[in-house]
Amino acid sequence: MERPCRAPSGIDLSVPSVSRIYDYYLGGSHNFEVDREAGRRAIEAFPDMPKIMQANRAFMRRAVRHAVERGVTRFLDVGSGIPTFGGVHETAQAADPEARVVYVDHDPVAVAHSRTVLEGNDRAGVVAADLRSPEAILRSPEVTRLLTPGRPVALLLVAVLHFVPDEDDPWAAVARLRDALPPGSLLILTHAATEGGPMKPEEGEKVESVYRTIGSPLCTRSRRDVARFFEGFTLVEPGLVPMPTWRPEPREDPDAEPEARGAGETGAAADPHHAADPVFTAGFAGVAGVGRKP
């Protein structure tokens, strides 16, 4: 296979990457045929997969803008994947050019692509580290350089915790990161869950099979187990809700369907008095939330 000139050196293009598959769902350009083939298999099992990921990304952008509006301009995105196609740094720095972002991922594919995307941006950096090793994240030079001590931080754990099995105790890792955050910091989180959506069991099994095949098995959890990640945070209104219904913005796509079928669920430190977002529609079981550290 001829190597595309935009592929970072040292990356094996014969192996699918979760980060690049996600980019494919979003309609991005940082993916290759091996990723698109895996993505197509997941879409064949459950056609709403791209809409789920689009809803997830749309929620993330709204939550980041919300953080900036509340004066939080330091972001730590753990399990970030490839920061492209409306990533945290683009969204945050559009709202405040002085915003600073640290991306963290353990996948060398995501790290290599991230460094390429962020070249020349001195207010954004990349750390090669694993969520399961929070001390390595907190002690990294990029965190020291970009996250001002004492200033609130928005910690993003977006669509990553469902790749960490129970036996690795992701709750303990999140708690360690929480304890290192200054008061007023935020936790922005999305997670695949076992209830709340119309995905049939056989569809879920096929989707999970795709990710098992590429070495990144999904671990869906109950709403109660997801809520445990918010211990030590105040989960504020509107609570756990479908992603499109948290702080919806004016319709971006006039041809989109008007109903929101619950592409994941979200909670956030935000004004709950908003109608459903008509833009992203999907029907996947998922929960998410934003909490504030007192």
C-alpha positions in Angstrom: 0.0 0.0 0.0 1.3 3.4 -1.0 1.9 5.6 2.1 -0.1 8.9 2.1 2.1 11.9 2.5 -0.1 13.2 5.4 0.5 10.0 7.5 2.9 10.6 10.4 6.0 8.5 10.2 6.2 5.3 12.2 2.4 4.7 12.0 1.3 1.3 10.9 -1.4 1.9 8.3 -2.5 -1.7 8.2 -4.0 -1.5 11.7 -7.3 0.4 12.4 -7.2 3.2 15.0 -10.1 4.0 17.3 -9.1 7.7 17.0 -9.1 7.7 13.2 -12.4 5.7 13.1 -13.9 8.4 15.3 -12.6 11.0 12.8 -14.2 9.0 10.0 -17.6 9.1 11.7 -17.2 12.9 12.0 -16.4 13.3 8.4 -12.8 14.3 9.0 -9.8 13.8 6.9 -7.4 12.1 9.4 -8.3 8.5 8.6 -7.3 5.9 6.1 -9.0 3.0 4.3 -8.3 0.5 7.1 -10.1 2.8 9.5 -13.0 3.4 7.1 -13.5 -0.3 6.7 -13.8 -0.8 10.4 -16.1 2.1 10.7 -18.3 0.8 7.9 -18.6 -2.5 9.7 -19.9 -0.7 12.8 -22.3 1.4 10.7 -23.6 -1.7 9.0 -24.4 -3.1 12.5 -25.9 0.2 13.7 -26.5 2.9 11.1 -26.9 5.7 13.6 -23.2 5.4 14.7 -22.1 8.6 12.9 -25.0 10.6 14.4 -24.0 9.4 17.8 -20.4 10.6 17.4 -21.6 13.9 15.9 -23.9 14.5 18.9 -21.0 13.6 21.2 -18.7 16.2 19.4 -21.5 18.8 19.3 -22.0 18.4 23.1 -18.3 18.7 23.7 -18.1 22.0 21.8 -21.1 23.4 23.7 -19.6 22.4 27.0 -16.2 23.9 26.1 -17.9 27.2 25.2 -19.8 27.0 28.4 -16.6 26.6 30.4 -15.0 29.6 28.7 -18.2 31.7 29.5 -17.7 30.7 33.2 -14.1 31.9 33.1 -12.5 28.4 32.8 -9.9 28.7 30.0 -7.6 25.8 30.9 -8.5 22.4 29.4 -7.1 18.9 30.1 -8.6 16.5 27.5 -7.7 12.9 28.5 -8.3 10.2 25.9 -8.5 13.0 23.4 -7.9 11.0 20.2 -7.0 13.3 17.2 -7.8 16.9 18.0 -9.2 17.8 14.6 -12.6 18.6 13.1 -13.9 21.1 15.8 -11.5 19.9 18.6 -11.2 21.4 22.0 -8.4 23.8 21.1 -10.2 25.2 18.1 -13.4 25.7 20.1 -11.8 27.1 23.2 -9.4 29.4 21.4 -12.2 30.7 19.1 -14.0 31.8 22.3 -10.8 33.0 24.1 -7.5 33.2 22.1 -5.6 32.9 25.4 -7.2 29.5 26.2 -4.8 26.7 26.8 -5.3 23.0 26.1 -3.4 19.8 26.9 -4.4 16.7 25.0 -3.6 13.3 26.5 -3.7 9.9 24.8 -2.0 6.6 25.2 -2.4 5.6 21.6 0.8 6.5 19.6 -1.3 6.9 16.5 -3.4 9.6 18.2 -0.3 11.3 19.7 1.5 11.4 16.4 -1.4 12.8 14.5 -2.1 15.3 17.3 1.5 16.7 17.1 1.1 17.2 13.4 -2.3 19.0 13.8 -1.0 21.2 16.7 2.3 22.2 15.1 2.8 26.0 15.6 0.1 26.3 18.3 2.1 27.3 21.5 -1.1 27.3 23.6 -1.8 23.6 23.0 0.2 20.5 23.7 0.1 16.8 23.6 1.0 14.2 26.3 1.6 10.5 25.6 0.1 9.0 28.8 -2.7 6.7 29.9 -5.7 7.6 32.0 -4.9 4.7 34.2 -1.7 6.4 35.2 -2.9 9.9 36.4 0.4 10.8 38.0 2.2 10.6 34.7 -0.4 13.0 33.3 -0.2 15.5 36.2 3.6 15.5 36.3 4.1 15.9 32.5 6.0 19.0 31.2 3.0 20.0 29.1 0.6 20.1 32.0 3.2 22.1 34.0 3.7 24.6 31.1 0.1 25.1 30.0 -2.1 24.6 33.1 -1.6 27.6 35.4 -1.4 26.4 39.0 -4.4 27.4 41.0 -6.6 28.3 38.0 -9.7 26.1 37.4 -9.4 23.4 34.8 -12.0 21.8 32.6 -11.1 18.0 32.7 -12.6 16.3 29.6 -13.2 12.5 29.6 -15.3 12.4 26.5 -16.0 8.9 25.1 -13.0 7.4 26.7 -14.0 5.7 30.0 -16.0 3.0 28.2 -12.6 1.8 26.9 -11.3 1.2 30.5 -12.5 -2.1 32.0 -13.7 -2.3 35.6 -10.7 -4.3 36.7 -8.5 -1.3 35.9 -10.6 0.8 38.4 -11.3 3.9 36.2 -13.1 5.5 39.2 -9.9 5.7 41.2 -8.1 7.3 38.3 -10.8 9.9 37.8 -10.7 10.6 41.6 -7.0 11.2 41.5 -7.3 13.7 38.7 -10.2 15.3 40.5 -8.2 15.7 43.7 -5.5 17.6 41.7 -8.0 20.1 40.2 -8.4 23.5 41.8 -11.8 24.6 43.2 -14.2 25.7 40.4 -12.9 23.2 38.0 -15.2 21.2 35.7 -15.6 17.6 34.7 -17.0 17.1 31.2 -17.8 13.5 30.5 -19.7 11.2 28.1 -20.0 7.5 28.4 -21.8 4.6 26.6 -24.4 3.1 28.9 -26.6 0.0 29.1 -29.9 1.8 29.2 -31.8 4.6 27.5 -31.6 3.9 23.8 -33.1 1.7 21.2 -30.0 -0.2 20.1 -31.0 -3.9 20.0 -28.8 -6.3 21.9 -27.7 -8.0 18.6 -26.7 -4.6 17.2 -24.7 -3.8 20.3 -22.9 -7.1 20.1 -21.9 -6.5 16.5 -20.6 -3.0 17.3 -18.7 -4.3 20.3 -17.3 -7.1 18.1 -15.8 -4.5 15.7 -13.9 -2.8 18.6 -12.8 -6.1 20.1 -11.3 -7.0 16.8 -9.1 -3.9 16.7 -8.1 -4.4 20.3 -10.2 -1.7 22.0 -13.2 -3.5 23.6 -16.2 -1.3 24.7 -17.3 -1.5 28.3 -20.8 -0.1 28.6 -22.0 0.8 32.1 -25.2 1.5 34.0 -26.3 5.1 34.8 -25.5 4.4 38.4 -21.9 3.3 37.6 -21.4 6.4 35.4 -22.7 8.6 38.2 -19.9 7.3 40.4 -17.4 9.3 38.3 -18.9 12.5 39.6 -18.2 11.8 43.2 -16.6 15.0 44.6 -18.3 17.1 41.9 -21.6 18.8 42.0 -23.6 17.6 39.0 -25.8 20.6 38.2 -28.8 21.2 36.1 -30.0 19.9 33.7 -28.6 16.7 35.2 -28.2 13.6 33.1 -30.0 14.2 29.8 -29.7 13.3 26.1 -26.8 15.0 24.6 -28.8 17.1 22.1 -30.9 18.5 24.9 -28.1 20.1 26.9 -27.8 23.8 26.1 -29.0 23.4 22.5 -27.9 26.0 20.0 -29.7 27.3 16.9 -30.1 24.7 14.2 -26.9 24.3 12.2 -28.4 22.0 9.6 -31.8 23.2 8.3 -32.4 19.8 6.7 -31.9 17.8 9.9 -34.7 15.9 11.4 -36.6 17.8 14.1 -36.7 15.1 16.8 -33.9 14.1 19.1 -34.0 10.4 19.8 -31.4 10.5 22.6 -27.9 10.2 21.2 -26.4 9.7 24.6 -27.3 11.5 27.7 -25.7 14.5 29.3 -25.6 16.5 32.5 -24.0 19.9 32.9 -23.4 22.9 35.0 -25.7 25.0 33.0 -29.1 26.6 32.7 -31.7 23.8 32.2 -34.3 26.0 30.5 -33.7 25.1 26.9 -35.5 23.1 24.3 -34.2 20.0 22.6 -31.4 20.5 20.0 -32.8 19.5 16.6 -29.5 19.1 14.9 -28.0 15.7 15.9 -30.4 12.8 16.1 -29.6 9.3 17.0 -30.8 6.5 19.2 -27.9 5.2 21.2 -27.9 4.3 24.9 -25.4 6.7 26.6 -25.0 9.0 29.6 -22.8 12.0 30.2 -22.5 15.0 32.4 -20.6 18.0 33.6 -19.9 18.5 37.2 -18.3 21.4 39.1 -15.7 21.0 41.9 -16.7 23.1 44.9 
